[in-house]
């Protein structure tokens, strides 16, 4: 055996290290330590309790030992309002991210008495919980609380104790405090969402989390994203992710919330971008049920569900996932793509950060300074169509913020009223907060539609009863309303809104609706409740709440209705809104950047006009602009100044600068700091939308157009007319065109009706709508409320509605307006679609489409029948359906530049006895669509059959052919991998990849 020699300097190094380690204070409460105190043992002085596991650990309150009320053993402890604390254990030398569980049994007459964990500086750590997790005998209830020390936490002491926060005596017994290495999560059989990050990316998230705890709030920035890999549904996919959530409950322990953005063509659960968070932050199953009820009633909402989650191969338990505000949300809910908008929340959260850091809450103009923004700013700005839609969307939102127009002028009023009624049924009132407002701009009707989101702010039991109804509280409370709250409650002053709100309260609270909704959801409720219960064993979902909530609404509805009626007929009634007095005199960090807004108004040759608004409570000095946010490229001389804002007149000015100006630099008077903000690449929101401008031109007395009005039946002149102005008909009428009526729409004239149309032509005397100068802005029927009927009608040389950003695609358009079209001819129409039917039921029979510029018939999210019709000389697709359920029968399609029949986005088409001749593609099935063809013929097409997946959030397609002939194709079939053709029972599987790249 070799002899080992230790050199003197090495020995000295080892001894020094040992001495150093011996000086390090070891934690008095290492992992897997448990303290138990049943109030049985006292120290010699009798003033402290002794830990049953370690006699050196003492807890205060020994002089409050009692035998009067006891859970177990001989003794308990009592606390009174004037001697309110006991069982206090002072733990020292606590490190970051330590995990504790503390529980105690409580007996209380009024439900008061809480567990508390608090550091010496409460803003570092203060946590209290009085909600029982278990009920025992004789009125005893068990409280339990999980406590995490924050990241970066180094405190001399944390105090764990019980506190009587009520007005009567409270008894406590059997306190248990334990420290665990980490929270232990249950194992799940369900396939998890698995996220893998490399070390550098994970450390970046750790640092961001630590800084959030230092600030008391998570404020996200553009460079917060990290790269990762997502495993799910048998796939490995690239993704980006960041921490999400505003409050720190999203970052507790090792169960963090994430925003995940899938890369390239990947999707998870058919979503491209989504969030995952502990179910606790959305009140477990409550949020899920609210989303599903919204889905049932066609109220827009994000998709919401549950999944186990693994992070770097470590189990992180059960999570709730929630779709982000993307176009996929709209397609899933059968809406056309349009901007989704919100108020920027940054000013509000910067104010909350001031409270956390400075300990002082200041009145700041959060709402006034909030910029109206679209989700996906870059995509919106780069797309001229989306940008034009967003400009109109922000006009509407600004009108709402400033209370400038009736709600029905701004919103799809039915959807808005249903939204608020559903929030009331579910008592998901956190979704009413102004900074939670999310709206979809519906580009077809040029109005806003609410998106239900984030309904639950805490985990307390929802409160039923008239006194908790938001309308009752606002109209009868007599208290001043905060400016942000008034944004919502001002709706109650409008009778159109309240009439629909009361209607939907009655509808959603009907016993049949509740029973049907819960019965439909019950299998999933049982499943998810059991899965949640594995990790949160004291959480159980009570479906009887919905019955109680509905009963409460039905009981108070007559009184609420009477109150609203009385208010609307009370002269001079108004809600009491808190006066705005802003007088902050401090400049905290970069707060001024959140309260100065700049907009690009217009381009003027080689310069642009910028408009600036000051909402700070100090005078500001504008220094200049820059292409980047690092330095000033274009200085302003003399330097413009904007006065302070105190809640009165908005401070604004305009100036010209160079076209490369993306950022504005300014100073706050009296300070030497330079601040920089982006110049928003859109104009400040003001003025009317084109839809509002058109509605202002309603004139049903115009003798050039209308013959007579009999009750609600409106008759057009039975004549040949040339019209060079908009014809607009509001809702509530029936519009009649008699045989032989001919209308020539010139000089960009249009016909727009919110009432059903009845066009009653004959074979000898058809009704004819045409445009001799090819400029007509379409014939459009929107949300008519009753089925329209068109017989023997000609639409010729028409174009589509295209007015100041309000752009449709059809020469003839029906939106949420069912229609029967028989013997209708479309000829030489010059827009994207000759006929466009959206979210409607239709029957198209014995009709013809000839020499069409784009698609002949395009229908989205509809049901219907096409029969006995002819399509010839079509510039794009003859029949194109998305998200629809359609039968096509006995129809001929010939000479088509693109697709004869196309089904996309989960359409289900049945094609019977139909012939397709000389099309580029005879039959196409895309994105989870199923096209079933029987007794038909596809002849002389370049590609007889094409099946592919165009959108990553969908999937492969299916085409079923029975007794169908494919004659002389140049290429018989192109089938992408995953898609299948069933040809008279024979299954043909696809093997091609990225077929969409070939056609799109």
N, C-alpha and C positions, 0 to 999 in steps of 0.2 A: 504494500500500500504506500503510495507516495506521501511524503510529508508536506503539509501545507504551511507556508510561512506568511504571516501577515505583517506587512511593512508598517512601521510606526505611524506614518502620516495617514495610511488607510484606516488603521485602528482609531486614530483620533477623529477621523471623519465619521466613522460609524458611531462612536460614542457621542459626538456632537449631535448627530441626527436623532439618536435615541433620546437625548436630553430635550431636544426641540419638540419631538413628538409627545414627550411626557408633559409638556407645558400646554399642549392644545387641549382645550376644554371639550371633553366628550359630551354628547347630548345626554341629558338626564332621562330622556324619553326616546330611546332608540326604536327602530321599526319592530313591530310585533310585540310592543309593550301594551299592557292593558291595565287600566285603573278601574277598580270597582268600589263603589261606596254605597252601602245600603243604610247609612245613617246609624249604624249599630255601634261602632267603636269610636270612643273619644280619647283625646290625649289627656294627660294628667291634669292640665288646667281646665279641661272641659269646654274649651272654646273652639276646638277644631275636631273635624272628623278625620279618621285614619283610613287610608286606602287598605282594603282587605288583602291586596296582593303585595303591598310594600309599606311597612309601618313608617318609613321615613317620609312618605308622601302625605301631606296634610291638606285638608280642605276647610274653608271657613264655614261658619254657621253652626258650630257645635252647640252654642247656647240657644239654638232654635230647635233642638231635638224635641220630638213630641211622640206621644202614644195615642193621641186623639184620633188620627186617621193614619192607617198603616197599610201599605201594599203587601209587604212581606216582612218577616222577622218581627221584632218588637217595636222598632222605631221608624220614624220618617222625619222630615224636616218641614217646618212651616215658615212661610214668609208673608208679611203683611205689607200694606202700601207704604207704611212709614219705615219698615225694616225689610226692604224689598229684595235683598240679595242673599244667596246662600250657595253652598256646594261650590265655592270658588276655588279653583285650582290654578295656581300661577306657574306656568311652564316657562322655563328660561332657555336661552340659547337655541332658538328655532331657526332653521335654515329655509331656503326657498323650496317651494313645491313639495312640502310635507303634506301628507294626507292623514286626516283624522276622521273617526266616526265617534259621535257622542250621542248618548240616548239617556232618557230619564222617564220615569212614570210620574204623571201629574194628576191631581184631583182638584177641580176648580168648579165653582158654581157658575161662573160667567164665561168659561172658555179662555180665561186669561192665564198668563204664566208662560214664559218662553225660555228656551235654551239660547245662550249667547256665547260667542267667541269674539274676543276683541283684543287688538294689540294696544300698546300704550298710546300710540297715535292712531285713533280710530279710522282716519282716512286710508291708512295702510291696510287695515283689516277690521271689519265689523260685520258680523253675521248673526242674525237672530231668526228663530223659527218657533212658532207656536202651533203649527198644524199637526194634529195627531196622526200617527201612522197605524195605530192599533188601538182597539178598545178592549178593556178588560172588565173585570167585575167591579160592582159597587162604585161606578163612576170614575174609575181610574183609566187614564189614557196614556199611551206611550208616545213621546216625542223622540224624533231622531233627526240628526243633522250631519251632513258631510261638510268638512271644513278643509280647505286647501290654503296653505300659506302661499302668497303670490310669488312669482318668479322674481329673483333679485331681492327677496325678502330677508333681511337680517335684523332681528329685533331682540332686545334683551328679554322680552316677555310677551306671552299671550295669556290672557285670562279666560278660562272656561268657567261658566257659572249659570245659575238659574236666576230668573228675575220675575218678580211679580209686577206686571205692568197694568194691573187692574185695580179695582177699588174694594176687593174683598180678600180674605185670607186664601192662600193657595198652598197645597201640600205637594211635596216632591219626595220620591223614593227611588232607590235602585239606579243610581247614576253609573253609567259605564262610559269610559273614555279610552279609546284605543288608537294607537298609531299603526298604520299598515304601510308596507313598502310602496304600494300603489293600489288603486282600485282594481278589484278582481271582477272581470266581466264574464258573463256566461258564454258558453259555446252555443253556436246556432247551426242548425242543419242547412238553413237557407244559404244560397251562394252569396258571398259578401261582395261589396264594392271594395277592391283592394287598391291602395295607393302606394307607390314606391318612389322615394326621393333619395338622391344621393346625399352625402354628408353635408356638403356645402349648402345645398338648397334647404336642407332641414335646419341647419344652423341659422340661416337667414330668417326662417319663420320663427325660431326661438327668440332671436333678437327683436323682431317686430313685436312679438307677444310681450316680451319684457318691457319694451318702451310703452306699449299700450297700458300696462299696469302702472307704470310710473306716471302716466298722464291721467289715468282713471277712465280712459275711453280709447277705443280703437278708431283711428282715423286712417283710412286707406289712401294710398298714393299709387301713381302709375307704375312705379318700379318695385312694387311689393310682390309681383308675380314671380313664381319659381317654376322650374321645369320638373315634370314628373311623368310617371307611367301609370296608367289606369288599367287594371285588369277587371273584366266583367263580361258576363255572358260568353265566356270562352274566348275572348279576344284580348290582345295586348295593344293598348292605344296610347299615343302621345297626348299629353295634356299640359296645361298650365294651371296653377292654382295659387290662391292666396288665402290668408285668414279673412274671415268675414264676421259681421256683427258689429254693433255699435257698443253695447254694454259688455262688461267683462264676463258675464255669465256664459258667453260664447267661447271663453278661453280658459275655463276652470280646469285645473288639474291637467290631465293629458287627453281630455275629450274636447277637442277644439272644433270650431265650425270653419268650413272651407267654402270658397267659391271656386268652382272647377270649370275650366273652359277647354273643351275638346279641340284637338288640333286637326288640321287638314280635313279629311273626309270621315272622321270618326264621330261616333255618337254613343252615348250610354243611355239605355232605357228610352231610346229615340229622342234624346235631348242633346243639344250641342253645348249648352251652358246651363249650369245648375248649382245649387248650394246643398251642402249637407251640414246638419247640426243635431245636437242632442234633442230628442223629442221633448225634453223638459222646456226648452225655450219657446215651443209653440203649444204648450199645454197638452202634450201627449196626443191623444186621439181627437181632442176637441177641434183642432185646426183641420185635421184630415176630414172629419165629418162635414165641417163647414164648406170645405172645398168641394166635396162630393155633392152636397145639396145645391151649391151654385152651379155645378156642372149639370145637374138634373134639370135646372130651371133656366139654362142658357144664359147664366150670368158669367161673364168672363172671369176666369181665375187661373192661377198657375196650377200645373199638375203637381201633385203632392203624394208622397208615399214613404215607405220605410225600407231599410236595408241594414244588415250587419256591415261593419266597416273594419278593414284592416289597414294599418298604417305601418309601412316597413315591416310587414309580416307580424305585427303585434296587434292583438285583438283590442279594438277600441269600443266594442259594444254595439248597441243598437242605435241607429241614426234615422232621422227624418231627412228625406231629400225633397228639394223644391226647385221647380223649373225657374229659370231666369226669364227676363222680359225680352224675348226674342221673337222673330217671325214664326218660329215653330209653335209657340204658344197660340198664336192667332190661327194658324192652319189647323191645329188640333181642335180648336173650338169653332172651326168652320167660318173663319173670317178672312177677308182679303188682307194682304200685307199693307200695313200703314204704320206710321210712327207711334211708338209708345212713349209717353211724356211724363214728366214729374217736375216738381220743384226741387232744385238743388238743396240738399240738406246740410251742406257744409257750414253755412252761417249758424245754423241751429246747434250743430254739434261742437263748433268752435266755442259757442257760448257755454255749452255744458262743460267743455274742457276748462274754461275760465273758472267755473264754479268749483271743479275738482282741485284745481291748482291753487287758486287764490282764496277759495272758501267764501266768495262773495258772489251772489247772483245779481246780474245787472240787466236792466230792461234794454234789449237791443232789437232792432227791426229785422228779426229773422225772416219773416214771411215777405216783407217788402223787398228785401235785398236778394231773395232767392231767385236765381235765374231759372227760367223754364227751359228744360233741357230734354233732348231725346235720349233714349237708350241707344247705344251704338252711334255715337256722334260722328265718327269718321265715315262710317258707311252712309249715314244720312246726308252728310255734307257732300260726299263724292257722287251721290246719285241725284241728278236734277229733279226727278219725279218725287223722291222721298223728301228732298229739301223743300220743294214747293208745298208739299203736304204738311210738313212740319211748320212752315211759316203760318199756314192757316190754323194749324192745331194750337200754336202758342197764342194766336189772337184770341181764340176761344177761351183758353185757360186764363189769359190776362183779363178778359171780360168777367170771368168768374171771380178772380181775385179782387177785382175792383168793383164788383156788383153792378156792372154796367148794363146788363141785359137780362131778360127773364131766363130761367134755367132751360126752358124748352127751345130757346134760340141757340143754346150752347151744347146741350147734351141730347143724346137719345133718351128722352125723358122716361120712357117705359123702363129701359134698362137701369137708369139711375134710381128710380123709385124702387124697383125690385131689389136692387143692390142693398139699399138702406133697410128695407124690410127684412131681407135675409140676415143682415148683420144683427138686427134686433132679435129675430127668432133665435139665432145662435148666441146672442149676446157677445159677439166678437167685436166689441166697440172700439178696441184699439185700432182697428182698420179705418176708423173715422178720423183719426188724427191727421192734420194737414200734411205732415211730412211723410205719411204713409199713402197719400193719394197717388195712384197710378192710373193713367187714362190712355186708352187706345183711340187714336184718331181714325175714325171709319172713313176711308177715302171715297166711298160710294155715296154716303149721305152727308159728308162734310160736317160731322158732329163728333163729339167726344162720348166715349163709352167707358164706364168705370171698370177697373180690374180689382176684384176682391183679393186682399193680401194682408198678411200679418195681423190677424184678428185678435190675438191674445197677448197681453203685455205681462201678465203675471199668472200665478197658478191657483189663485183663490177661486172659490166657487162662484159662478155667475149668479147675479141677483135678478130675480124676476119682479114683476109688479109695475104698476103705472108710474110710481115715483122714480123708477129707474129708466123708463123710456126716454130716449134722448130728446124727442119732440116735446114731451110733457115738461121735462126739466128746463128746456130752453124757453118755452112759452109761459111757464107759470112760476119759474124759480125766483124771479125778481132780482137776481144777482147780475152783476156786470159780467159780460162774456169777454174772454180774452180774444184778441184780434184773430188769432189763428183758428180758434174754435168757431168764431162767427162766420168764417168762410163756409163751413158746413151748415151751421144752424140758420143762416140766411135763407136757405132753401125753403124753410118752413113758412116763410112769408108769402110764398107763391102758391096759389090755389091749384094750379095745374099739377105741380109736383105733389102736394099733399093729398089731392084726390087719388092719384095713382099710388102713393105710398100707403094710404089707408086700404086701397083695393088689394094690394099685395100683402099687407099684414093679415087681412082676412083670408086670403088665398093660402098663404103659407102656414097659417095657424089652424087650418081646417083639420079635423081629426083624420080624415082620409089621407091627406097629404103627409101628415106625420107618420101614420101607420105604414103607408106605402114606402116612404123614404127609408125608414128604419128597417123594415122587412127586406128591402133590396140590399141594404148595406150589412145586414146582420152577419152573414157568413164571414165577411172580411173584418168586421168589428171584432168578432170572437177570435179570429186568427191574430190580428195585430195586438189586441188587448193581451192575449196570452204571451206574445213575444215581448211586448213592452214590460209585462209583469216579471219576466225573468230577470231583467236588470233593475227594474223599479218595483220591488215586490209589494209595496204599499199603495201602488197606483192601480185603481180599478175604474173602468169607464162605466158610467151610469146612463144608460139610454133613456131612462124614465125622465131625465131632465127635459128632453124635447117635448114630451107630453105635458109636463108641468109648465114649461115656457109657453106652449101654444094655448093651454087653458088660461093662463094669466093674460095673454094677449086678447083672447076672445072675451074675457071678462071685462077688461078695461077699454076695449075698442069703442063702445058707444060713448063713453065719457070723453075719450080722447078726440073722437070725431066732433062732439059738441064743442069741446074747448077750441079746437082748431077753427071751426066755423065761427065761433064767437070772436076770436082774435081777428079773423079776416074781415069781420064786419064792425070792428071797433075803430071809430075814427081816431087817427093819429097814433095807432099802436106801433111801437117799434121795439126791437130788442135792445137791451141796454148793453152797449159795447164799451169796454174799458177804453178810456182816452189814452192816446199814444203820447207819452212824454218820455223821450229818450235823452238821457243826460250823462251818459258814460264819459268820464274824463280821462280814462286810462287807455294806454296803448299796450295791449298784451300780445306778445309774440308777433305773429303776422296777421292778426285779426283784421286790420284795415283792408287786406286783400280780399276778404270775404264780403266786404260792404261797399266795394266800388265795382261797377259793372260797365263794360265797354262793348259796343255792338258795331259791326260793319253795316252801315246803312245802304250805301250804293257805291258803284264805281263811276268815277268821273274822269274819263280819259285815262291819263297816266297817274291818277291819284284816287284815293278812296275817302269817303266821308265816314268819320267815326263819331259815334254818339256816346257820351259818358254820363253816368249817373252816380252821385255820391250819397250813400246812406250812412256814412260814418258821422259821429258827433263832433267831428273836427273839420276845419277847413283843409282842403287838399290842394296841392300844387301839381299840375301836370307837367312832366319833364319832357316826354317825347315817346317815340315808338321804336320798336325793333323787330327784326325778322325772327330773332331768337330771344330767349328770356335772360340772356347773359349781359347784353350791353345795348345802349341806345344807338340806333342808326339814324334816326330822324329827330332832331331836337326841335322843340317848340319855342319860338321867340315872338312876342314876349310869352312867358310861361302863364298859361291860363290857370285860374283859380276857381274852385267850386266851394261854396259855403257849406257849413255843417248842416246836417239833417236832424231835425228834432221831432219828426212825425208830422210835419206840416207839408209845405210845398216841396215837391221832389226837386232836388238840385241837379240840373243837367246842362250840358253844352255840347256843341258840335265843332269839329275842326277837320281840315283836310290834311292828309299825309300820304306817303307813298304806298303803292299797292302791296309791297312786301311786308307791311306792318301787321305782325301777328300778336304783338304784345304791347301793352301800355305801361309806362313807368311813371310813378308819382311819389310824392312825399306828403307826409302829414305835417301841417304847419306846427312849428315848435319842436319838431324832431328832425334828426339827421339821417334816419333810415330811409332807404329807397325801397319801394315796394313795386312789384310787377304782377300784372294780371293778364290773362289771355284776352284778346279781342275776339268776341264771339263771331263766327263767320256767318251770321244771319242778322237781319234787322231787329230793332226793338219791337216788341209786339204791340201793335195798336191798329185801330180801324176795324172794318167789317170783313167778314169772309165773303167769297163770291156767292155762297148759298144765301147768306143774309141779305146781300145786295139784291139778289133775285126775288126773295120773299117780299122785299119792300116795293116791288113792282107789280104785286098782285092787283088786278083790276078786272073783276068779273062783270063789270058794267060796260066793258068796251064793246061797242056795237060792231066794230070791225071784225070781231072774232065770235062773239056770243050772240045767240038768238034770243034765248030766254032762260029764266031760272024758275022752275016750278018746285017749290019745296026745296029739296036737296038735289033735284035732278037738273043738271046744267047741260043745255043743248048748244052745240056749236052751230053756226050758220050753215045751212045746207046749200053751199055755194062754192064757187071757185075763188080762192083767196090767195093773195100774195102777202106774206107777213114778214116784216123786217125788224121785229122786236121780240123779246122773250114773252112767251105765253106761260104763265105760272098759275097753277090751281092748287089751293091748300087742301088739307084733309077735310073729310066730312061730306063730300059730294059724290054724285055719280055723273060721269062725264059721257055724253052721248054724241056720236058722230053718225049722221044718217047716210044712207046710200047716196053715192054720187058726190059727197063732199070731197073737195080737192084743196090741199093746202100746199103752197110753194113757200118754203122757208128760205129766205135769202138774207144776205148780209149778216151771217152768223146768228140768225134767229134760232130759237129752240122752243121745244114744248116740254114742260116739266109738270108732272101731276103727282100729288100726294093722295089722290082719290082714284078709284078704279075707273077704267075707261071701257066703253062699250061701243065698238066700231062695227056698225051693222050694214056692211056693203052687200051687194049682190053680184052675181057673175056679170050681168050687163052694166051695173053701176057700182063698181068697187069704190071704197074709200081710198084716196090716194094721198100719201104724204111724200113729198119729194123736195129737192133743192136744185133749182135751175142753175145756180152758180156753184154748186157742190160745197157750199160753205156751212150748211145747217149744222147746228150743235146738238143734234140728236133729238130723239123722242124718248123720254125717260119717265118711268113710273116707279115711285119709291114708297114703300111701306103703305100700300093703298088700303089695307084692312079688309078688302073684299076682292073676290076673284074677278079679274077682267076677262072680257070676251071680245075676240077679234075674228071677224068673218069677212072674207073677200076684201082684203086690204093689200095695198101695194106700198112698199117702202123703197124708194128709188133715189139713187145719187145722193145719199145722206152721209154725213159725217157724224162725229160723236161730241158729247159735251166736253169742252176744253176751255175753261174760263178761270184765269188767274190762279192756277194751281189746283183747281177742282177739275179733274180729268177722269172720264170714264172710258170704256173701251167699245161700247156698243152703239151702233146707229139706232137700234131699238133695245132698251134696257128695262128689265123688270127686277127690282130688288125687294125681297120680302113681300112680294106681291104675286100671288098665284094667278095663273093666266091660261086660257084656252085660245089657241091660234089655229084657225082652220081656213084653208084657201088663202094663205098669206104669201105674197110674192116679195122676195128681196132681190133687187137688181142694181148692180153697179154701185154698191155702197163702198165708201172710200176709207173706212176706219179699220181698227184692229179686228172687230167682230161685227158682223151684220146683225146678229141677234145674240144678246147676252142676258142670261137668266141666272140670278144669284139668290141663294137661300130661299127658293120658291118651289112650288109644285106646278108643273105645266103639262099640257097636252098639245103637241104640234102635229097637225094632221093635214094631209093633202096640200102641202105647201112646197114652194120652190125657191131655190137659191141659185142665182146665175150671175156669172162675171163678178165675183166678190173679190175685193182687194186682199183681205186677210183671211181670218177664220170665218166660216159661214155661221156656225152655231157653236158658241162657247158657253158652257154652264158650269158654275161652281156651287158645290154644296147644295144640290137640288135633287128633287125626285121628279120623275116624269116619264112620258111616252112620246117617242117620235114614230110616226106611222105614215105610210103611203106618201112619202115625200121624195123630192128629187133635188140633188145637189150637183151642179155642173159648173166647170170652169172656175175653180176655187183657188185663190192665190196662196193659201196656206193650208190649214186643216179644214176638212168639211165638218166634222163633228168632234169636238174636244170637250171631255168632261173631267172635272176634278172633284174628288170627294163626294161623288154623286151616286145615286141608285137609279138606273135608267134602263128602259126597254126600247130597243130600236127594231121596228117591224116593217117589212115590205117596203124598203126604201132603196133607192138607186143613187149611187155616188159615182161620178165620172169626171175625169180630167182634174185631178187634184195635185197641186204642187208639193204638198207635204203628206199629211196622214189622212186616210179616208175616215177611220174611226179610231179615236185615241181615248184610253181611260187612264187616269193618273190619280195619285194621292188617295189610294184606298177606294177607288171607285168600283162599283159592281155593275157591269153592263151585260145585258142579255140582248143578243143580236139574232133576229129571226128573219129568214126569207129575204135577205138583203144582198145586193150586188155592188161590188166595188171594182171599178174599172179605171186603169191608167192613173193610179196614184203613185207617188213616190214610195210611200209605205201604206200597205193595205190596212192592216190591223196592228195597233200598238197597245201594249199593256205595260204600265210603268208603276213602280213604287207601291207594291202591295195590292195593286188592282187585280181584279178577277174579271176577265172578259170571256163570256160564254157565247159561242156562235153556233147556230143550228140552221141547217138547210139553206146555207148561203153560198156565195161565190166570190172569190177574189181573183181577178183576171188582169194580166198584162201590167203588173206593178213591178217597180224596181225591187222592192222588198215586200214580199207578201206578208210576213209576220216579223215583228220586232218586239222583244221583251227585254227590259232593262230596269236598273235602279238608277234614277237620276239624283235623288236626294239622300244623303247619308242617314237621315233620321227615319227613313222609311225602310223598305226591304225589297226583296225580289218580287217578281210578278208572275201571274198565271194566265194562260190562254187555253180555253177548252173548245175544241172543234168537234162537232158531231154532224155527220152527213154534209160536210162542207167541202167544196171543190177549190183547189188552188191551181190556176191555169196559167201557164207560160210566164212565170215570174223570172226576172233576171237572177234574183236570189230568193230562195224559198223562205228560209228562216235565219234570223240572227237572234240567238238566245244567250243572254248573259248568265254567268255562273250563279247558281241559286234559283234562277227562274226555270219554269217548266211549261212545256206545251203538252196537252193531252189530246192526241189526235185519234178520234174514234176509239178511245180506251187505251191507246198506246202512249206511254209516258216518254217524252223526249226531254232530257235534262240539258241545261245550258252549260257551256264551258268557256265562253268568251269573257274577257275582263275589260272593264272600263269602256263599255260600249257607249255610254252616254257621251264620252269625249268625241266619238265619231259623228254624233248627230247634233250636238249642242256646243 
